[in-house]
Amino acid sequence: MASSIKHILFDLGGTLMYSLDDSSAVNQQGDEALTKALQKYDIQLDAKLFRRRLHEYYAQRDKDYYETTYHLVLRELLKDLGYAEVAESVIRSGLDALYAITQTNWQLENDALETLQLLKSNQYQMGIFSNAGDDKDVQQLVEKFGIRSYFDFVLTSAACYYRKPHARAFEISLAQWNITPKEAIMIGDSLTADIFGANQLHMKTIWITRRATFTTEDMQRIKPDFSLRKLSELLPTLDLINMKTAR
């Protein structure tokens, strides 16, 4: 008889938390905060130029699934503008100013905390892997929401280099528990990153649909094991998966 699956890998943005307002307006405010922070060090940077560089970086990481980070994007841009020897602390202060703005736009899902408490009380072990351009930003959000104690680890592509759906992102996560893919379940809102990536390793998958954006083609080629609207529906679904596994 197969043993039950007790390890859950969560996505973060769009799954456990969501953005309140249009991100483009918030990003613009964040970019302006970054440029003002750099001005204190006599660095002149056009916020629009920084955002253009970010879009180039987004396009590249969506092709190769490698996370080169906001930090590197900013450092390379400043070098191109003639600021070759900028201290790490200066770059960090600019990014901190940006994230101080964007973090206010993230909200924990209203059923997230109760669901995490319930899963923990049912002896599930949980981890997070978030596709993100800055590790510190994600770690601060997890602290802000008061959910770190529910997770064995909080990993990001910024810290691990690989982005979901790259297999290494999942392998690095599973290595934290020293388990095989068949011993874990991936829960996320992205068909192409979370579900497709986990499917490639033959992990069980649960797609959370309430914030999901997808194409008809995605729906046709990527098949989660279960699709749920809300996090609060997770426990009975996990019970069902484990009943089937035990047969």
N, C-alpha and C positions, 0 to 999 in steps of 0.2 A: 504493500500500500504506500502510495506517495505521501510525503509529508506536506503539511500546509505551507503556504507562502506567507512569510511574516516580515518581509523587507519591502518597503515602498520608497521609490525614488520620485520626488515631486519636482515639477517645474515651479517657478516662482511667478513671474509676471504674466498675467492673463489667467493664472490658475489659482494661486493663493492670494494674489493682490491684483488690483486693477487701477488704471489711470482715470482720474476724475474728469479732466477736461481735455480739450484738443491739445495733443502733445506738441504741435508745431509752435503754438503761442507760448507755451511754457518753455520749450527749448530755446526760443528766441530770447526770452528773459534770462535764461541760464547762460546763454552765450554772451550776453551783454554783461552779466555779473562776472564772468570769467575775464573778459577784456578789461573791465574796471580793476579787477584784482591785479592783473598783470601791469597795468599802468603805474601802480605803486612802485614797481621796479623798473620804471622807464622803458617798458616794453609796449610798443604800439601794435595792436592787432585788430584787424577788421573782423567783426563777429560773423559777417556773411561769408568771408573767406574761410574762416574756421569751419563753418557749417558745410560749405562746399567740399572741403577736405574730408569731413566726416562722411558725407554721402558717397564719396569715392571709396572710402574705407568700408562702408556698409556693402557696397556692390562687390568688392573683392572678397569679403568674408562670407558673403552669400554664395560665392562660387567655390571657394576652397575649404571653407569651414575652419579656418585658422583665425584666432583672435589676436590681433596685434595691439589692441587696447587704445583707448583715448589718449593715454599718457604718451605713447609712441607717436601717434598722429600729431599731437600738439608739439612734441619735441622736434619732429621732422619739419613741421610747418615753420616753427620759429627759426630753425637752422636755415631754411630756404629764404627767410626774410632777413638773414644776417645776424641773428641772435644765436651764435654757435655754442656758447658756453653758459647756458642757463642752469642754475642750480636745481637739483631735484625738488627741494623744498618750495621753490618758486613755482614750478610747474604744478606741484601738488596743491599749492594755495589757490591757483587758478581753477583747477578741477574741483576742489572743495567748494569754491564759491558757486560754480555751476550746479553741483549736486545739492547744495543747500536750497536751491530753487526747485529743481526737478523732483526732489524727494517729497516735497509738499503735495505733489500731484498724484502720489500713490496712496491707495487706501486698501487695507486688509479686507478681503471678502467677509461679509457679515456672518457667514456660516463656517469660516475657516477655523477660528479658535475652538469652537465647540467640537468640530470634526476632529481636529488634532488631539484634543483631550480624550475623545472617545476612542480614537485609534490607539493612543498611548495606553489607555486603561485596558485595551484588549491585546496588549503585548506586541503591537506592531512596532518594528524599528524603522525609523524614517530618516531620509536624507534629502537634500536639495541639490540639484544641479541647474544653475541659471545661465543662459546665454547672456552675457553682459560685458560691456566694454571696460568696466572698472570694478575690481573686486571690493575695494573699500566701500563703494556706494552700496553694493548689495549687502555687505555685512552690517552697515549702518541701518539699512532698512529692516533687516531681520531683528536687530536690537530694538529699533523704534517700535515695531509691532509686538515685541515681547514674546516671540515664538521660538527663540533659539533653543530653549530647554527641551523642546519636543524632538529635536533633530540630532542625530549622531554626527552629522557634518553638514556644512553649507559650502558647496563648491561653485566656482564660476569659471566660465570659459576664459575670462581675463587672467585667472590664476593658473589655469590648466592648459592654456593655449588652444585646445580643441573646442569647437562648438558642436552642439547637437545639430544635425544627426550623425556627425562623425563617430565611428565606432569607439574611438579612444575616449571620448567624453563619457560614454557609458561604462567602458572598462575601468577607467579611473574611479568612477563612482562605486562600482561593485567591488573594487579592490579594497575600499574602505571597510567593507564587511567581510572580505575574503570569501565571497560566494560566487556562484555561477549565475548567468543570466536567467536561467529557469527558476531560480530561487527568489526572484524579485519581480515587482510590478511597477511599470512606469505610468505616472499620472500627469497629464498635461493638456494644454489647450491647442497646441500646434500639431496639425497632422504631419507636416513636412519635417519638423524638427524632433518633436517628442515621440510621436507614434511611429513614424517611418524609421527613425533611428533605432528605437527599441525593437521594432519588428525585425530589423536586420540581424539582431542578436538573438532572436526568438524569445524575447522577454514578453510576458503578458502586458497588455496595454489597456488603459482606461482613458478615453478622450472626454475632457470636460468642455462642453460646447457653448456655454453661455457667453463667453467672450471670443469665441473662435472665429477667425476669418479664414476662408478657404475657397478653392475653385472647384468646379465640377470635376475637373481632371483629378484633383487631389482626392476627392471623394471616391472616384472610380478605382484609383490605383492603390490607395492606402486604407487598410482595413483594421481598425482597432478591435480588440476583443469585446469591449463594451463602450457604449457612448452614454454619458450622463450629463444632465443639465447642470446639476449642482454638486458641491462637495458633500452636502448633507446626505446624499444618496450613496456615498461610498461604502459605508460599513456593510449594509446588506448585500451589496454587489461583491465585496471581498469575501463575505461568507459564502456566497454562491460559487465564486471561483474556487474556494478551498473545498467546498463540498464535491465539486467536479474533479478536482485534483486528487482527492482522497479515494475516489472510486477505483 
